[in-house]
């Protein structure tokens, strides 16, 4: 059971795949790869090689240490709690719960 806080609205998911309508935005939770559509920005989650498309900027996640390609700039991550600044947008990746701040929209992924 996961809690998604999208634009201040709390949504709980149970089964997979599931579709949620959050403030007019559709968040679809399914098998890998999973697509999150938050306010028109698509964040795609796959396996260990994950692609995040944040406001037209592509962030690619590979193996640890992870490489992020953010607007042509390569950022490497090592620790579990890392802060990324993507073209002025802060994307914070921590342990559970995890917070993604994409272009001012917060997507919080947590456990119950």
C-alpha positions as CSV (number, residue, x, y, z in Angstrom):
1,X,0.0,0.0,0.0
2,X,1.6,3.2,-1.1
3,X,0.6,6.8,-0.6
4,X,1.0,9.3,-3.4
5,X,0.6,13.0,-2.6
6,X,0.0,14.8,-5.9
7,X,-0.6,18.5,-5.8
8,X,-1.7,18.3,-2.1
9,X,-4.2,15.5,-2.7
10,X,-3.4,12.1,-1.0
11,X,-4.1,9.0,-3.0
12,X,-3.7,5.4,-1.9
13,X,-3.0,2.6,-4.2
14,X,-3.7,-1.1,-3.6
15,X,-3.7,-3.3,-6.7
16,X,-1.4,-3.1,-9.7
17,X,-1.9,-1.8,-12.3
18,X,-4.1,1.1,-11.1
19,X,-5.2,4.4,-12.5
20,X,-5.8,7.4,-10.3
21,X,-7.2,10.8,-11.2
22,X,-5.5,13.4,-9.1
23,X,-6.9,16.9,-9.6
24,X,-7.5,16.2,-13.2
25,X,-4.1,14.6,-13.7
26,X,-3.9,10.9,-14.3
27,X,-1.3,8.9,-12.4
28,X,-1.1,5.3,-13.6
29,X,0.6,2.8,-11.4
30,X,1.3,-0.5,-13.1
31,X,4.1,-3.0,-13.7
32,X,7.6,-1.9,-14.7
33,X,7.9,0.4,-16.5
34,X,5.6,2.7,-14.6
35,X,4.5,6.1,-15.8
36,X,3.6,9.0,-13.6
37,X,1.9,11.9,-15.2
38,X,1.9,14.8,-12.8
39,X,0.5,18.1,-14.2
40,X,1.5,17.3,-17.7
41,X,5.0,16.3,-16.8
42,X,5.8,12.6,-17.5
43,X,8.0,10.7,-15.1
44,X,8.7,7.3,-16.4
45,X,10.1,4.6,-14.0
46,X,11.5,1.4,-15.4
47,X,14.0,-1.1,-14.0
48,X,17.5,-0.2,-12.9
49,X,17.9,2.0,-16.0
50,X,15.2,4.6,-15.3
51,X,14.4,7.6,-17.4
52,X,12.9,10.7,-15.8
53,X,11.5,13.3,-18.1
54,X,11.1,16.5,-16.1
55,X,9.8,19.5,-17.9
56,X,11.5,18.4,-21.1
57,X,14.8,17.6,-19.5
58,X,15.8,14.0,-19.6
59,X,17.4,12.5,-16.5
60,X,18.8,9.1,-17.0
61,X,19.4,6.7,-14.0
62,X,21.7,3.8,-14.4
63,X,23.6,1.6,-12.0
64,X,25.1,2.8,-8.8
65,X,26.9,5.2,-8.8
66,X,24.0,6.6,-10.8
67,X,24.5,9.0,-13.7
68,X,22.0,11.7,-14.2
69,X,22.0,13.5,-17.6
70,X,20.2,16.8,-16.8
71,X,19.8,19.2,-19.6
72,X,23.1,18.1,-21.1
73,X,24.9,18.1,-17.8
74,X,26.0,14.9,-16.3
75,X,25.6,14.4,-12.5
76,X,26.7,11.4,-10.7
77,X,25.2,10.2,-7.4
78,X,26.7,7.9,-4.8
79,X,24.8,8.1,-1.5
80,X,21.2,7.1,-1.0
81,X,20.2,10.6,0.0
82,X,21.2,13.0,-2.8
83,X,20.0,16.4,-4.0
84,X,20.0,17.2,-7.7
85,X,19.6,20.6,-9.2
86,X,18.2,20.2,-12.7
87,X,18.2,23.5,-14.5
88,X,17.1,25.3,-11.4
89,X,14.7,22.6,-10.4
90,X,15.5,20.6,-7.3
91,X,15.0,16.9,-7.4
92,X,15.7,15.2,-4.0
93,X,16.1,11.4,-3.9
94,X,16.3,10.0,-0.5
95,X,15.3,6.8,1.3
96,X,11.6,5.9,1.7
97,X,9.7,8.2,1.8
98,X,11.1,9.7,-1.4
99,X,10.3,13.2,-2.6
100,X,10.5,14.3,-6.3
101,X,10.2,18.0,-6.9
102,X,9.7,18.5,-10.6
103,X,9.2,22.0,-11.8
104,X,7.6,23.0,-8.5
105,X,5.3,20.0,-8.4
106,X,5.9,17.6,-5.6
107,X,5.4,13.9,-6.0
108,X,5.9,12.0,-2.7
109,X,6.3,8.3,-2.7
110,X,6.1,6.8,0.7
111,X,5.1,3.7,2.6
112,X,2.1,3.6,4.9
